[in-house]
Amino acid sequence: MTPTSPPLRERKRAAMLEQLERAAVELAAEHGYDAVTIEMICEACMTSPRTFYNYLGSKEAAILGPRTPFASEEQVERFVHEPTDDILVDFLSMVIDSLTENTIDPELYQLRQRVIYTTPELSAKRLAIDGELEGRYRAVVVQRFRAAGRTDATDAELEDEAHMVIALTRGVLTYTAAKWYEPGFDRTVRELIEDSIVLVRRVLKGSS
């Protein structure tokens, strides 16, 4: 084990969590979300319902997967008080810095997305989760505007500008996801987003 590797116990826990989530998603894709039971998931993983509930708590949580992490206080502080001239690039950089280093399985990710967006209750839950995250980030963008002493716009206008920053970021991430799905993709999501930031800088520079 390298000095930066997590302890064996943590690695075993992560492996079990991934196994449970994968089984839940694959079963839901095959049988439909409503038809899948905790017992079916446990049988596929050769584990007990008690273990399942210790790890996940619900079938919904197994399908939705881990929540996207929010930026740390340090990352938010840097974004708000150490700005460059490009808020979009700064925001994208903050988002990528908040991502975990865990490897994402493209096949499982796509299958999970398909299950979620073909199941109304899961789709609604995902939209609510994403909306909450975006709301927190909009507040951070407005905080940056105010820290910069913006007096040229009303509160409502600053909120609109912050909303646009989030919308543009969503567009960049949509582009990133499309590239990620391309056959033969062999890089990490983090590397791909970093490349996208470089592309955004190039586009903005070329249009100025």
N, C-alpha and C positions, 0 to 999 in steps of 0.2 A: 504494500500500500504506500503510495506517495504521500509526502507531507500534506498535500492539499486535498487528498481523498477523504470523503466522509467516513466516519466509523462504520464498521461492519453492520452494526445494528441498524443504522440509518439506511444503509444500502439495501439491506434485506426488507426494510419497511417500504422503501421506494419501489422495490421490485414487486412486492405483493400488491401495493396500491396500483401500479401499472397493470398488473395481471387482472385485477378485479375490474378496473375501468375498461380494459380491452375486451374482456369477456362480456361485460354489460353492453358495450357499444355493438359488438359483433352479433350478439343475440337479438338486440333491438333492431338491427338492420335486417336480420333474417326473419324474425317473427313479428315485428312491430313492438313499439314501446309498451303498450298496454298489456301485451301478452307475456312479457318477460316478468319473472318473479325473482325475488332474492334467492330462493332455493335453486333456481336454474343457474344463476350466476355462480353460486357457491359450488354447485355440482361441477360446473365447467372448470373451476379453479381448484377443485378438490380441497375445499376448506369449509368452515362452519359459518352459519349465519352470525354467530357471535363475533367472529373475526371480521366479517363484512361490516357489521355495524360499528365495530371499533375503528375501522379505517374510514368509512364513508358516511354511515348514518342513514342514507336513503338511496333508492334506485335513481332518483333524479340527480343527486350529486354525482353518482357514478357516470351518468351519461354526459352531464354538463362539463365535467372535468374541473381542474383547478382554475380558480379565478386569475385573471390577468393581474399581476402585481402592480401596485401604485408606486409612484416614485418616492424615494426616501426623503426625509427632511433635508438632508444635505443636497440632494439633487434638485429639489424644489428651490432651495436657497440659492443655488448657483444659477438656475434658470431665471429667477426673479431679480437677483441683485448683481449678476455678472453677465449682462446681456451683450450680444454682438449686434450687428446691424440687421441680422436676419432672424426674425422670430420663428419662422417656420423650421429652419434648420436647427435652431436652438431647441425648439420643442421636440422635434424628432430625435435629437440627440438625447434629451432627457428621457424620452420614452424607451429608447433602446437600452439606455443605461439601467433602466428599471427591470429589464427582462432577466429572467433566470438563465443560467447556463445549461439547463437541462436540454438534452437532445429531443427534438420533436419528430415523431414518426409521421411523415407526410400521408401515408396510406391511412393510418388511424385517424389523423386529423380530418382528412376529407370524409371518411366514413362517419365520424362523429358529427361533422357539420351537416351531412345529409340527414342523419337521424334527427338532429335538433330541428332543422328547418322544414321537416316533413311531419313534425309532431307539434300541433298548435300550442299545447301547454308548455312544452320545452322552449319553443320559439319565443313565446311571450316572456318566459323567465329570462332567457338570454338577453332579450331586448331590454328588460328592466335592469339587469346586471350591467350591461354595457352603458345604458343611460345614466346609471348612478356613477360609473367610472368617468364618463365624459363630463358630467356635471362637476365633479371634483376637479377635473383638469381645467374646465372653463374658469373656475374660481381662481386657479393658479395663474392662468393667463391674465385675467383681470387684475390680479395682485401685482403682476409685473408692470402692467400699464400704469397703475397707481404709484408704484414705487418709482417709475420714471417721471412722475409729475405730470402725467397727461391731463391737461386742462382744456384741450381742444374738442372734447367730446363729452356727451352726457353719459350717465351710468348705463342707460339703455344702449347707447351706441357702442360703448366699450364691451358690453355683453355680446352685441352682435359681432363685433370684431373677434372676440374670443371664440364665439361659435364658428366663425369662418376658419380660424386657425385649426380648430378640431376637424372641421369638414375637409379641409385641404390635407390634413394629416391622414384622415381616413382614406382619401384618394390615393395617397402614396402607399399606404399599407395594402390597399386593394391591388395596386400594381405589383407590389412585392409578392403578394400571395399568388398572383397569376404567374409570375416568373418561377416561383417555388414549385408550382404544379407542373412545369414543363418537363418533358421526358429527359432523363439524364442529369437532372439537377443533383449535384453532389456536395453542396456547401451548406453551412449552417444558416439558420434564419437570421441570426445576428449579422453574419457577414453580408447577407443579401440586403438587409436594411441599411447597413453601412454603405454599400454600393449605391443604394437608392438615395441616400443623403448626398453622396458625391454627385449623382445625376441631377438632383434638385438644385444644388449649388450651380452646376453648369448651365442648367436651363434658366435660372434666375439671372445669372451673370450675362448670358447671351441675349436676354430680352431687355436688359437695362440700357 
